[in-house]
Structure formats: C-alpha cells, structure tokens
C-alpha cells in the first residue's frame, strides 16, 4: 500500500491521517489491516531513516507492489520485544 510513499517514488504522497482512514476502511469492509499496517509501518521507517539510495531502490518497488516489506525484528536487553518500553 503506497499511501504514504511520496509521489516522487511512485506513491500517493498521502499523510498519516489519510493512511489511517484507509486502514479503517479496510477493517470496516471485513478485511484485516494487520498486514497492510505492517507494510506501512516498515515503509515509513525506510522513508524516515533510509539513505537516498535505499529510498530510490526500495520505495518505487513497494509503491508498485513488486516488493513487500512486512517484517521487523526488535529486541533489547532490558525490554525484550516490548517496544513501548524502549
């Protein structure tokens, strides 16, 4: 789902509020937005922290659906996988 990917990388260039509405509509129609949320969440990490080369390589593929990016690994010595405690 390319809602928050900037247009320069082939996305829709929408903001967080619009992306939230999309997720609400997916759920309202009986879909499961969990996988969509995972892709949007990880894409945003790339958008915010990725190098320009990484953005040029990955974001157009994510926007077109050629590539899916849905996994994230987190662990910390004192919090484990509870990201709210980091």
Residue pairs with C-beta under 8 A, 6 or more apart in sequence:
1 19
1 22
1 36
1 39
1 40
2 10
2 11
2 12
2 62
2 63
2 64
3 11
3 12
3 14
3 18
3 19
3 22
3 40
4 11
4 12
4 13
4 14
4 15
4 16
4 19
4 40
4 43
4 44
4 47
5 11
5 12
5 13
5 43
5 47
5 59
5 62
5 63
6 13
6 47
6 59
7 13
9 55
9 56
9 59
9 60
9 63
10 59
10 60
10 63
10 64
11 59
11 62
11 63
14 22
19 40
22 36
23 33
23 36
23 37
23 40
24 33
26 32
26 33
26 36
27 33
35 70
38 70
38 71
38 72
39 62
39 68
39 69
39 70
41 72
42 69
42 70
42 71
42 72
43 59
43 62
43 69
45 72
46 54
46 55
46 58
46 59
46 62
46 69
47 55
47 59
50 58
58 67
58 69
61 67
62 68
62 69
74 81
74 83
74 86
75 81
76 85
76 86
78 85
79 85
79 86
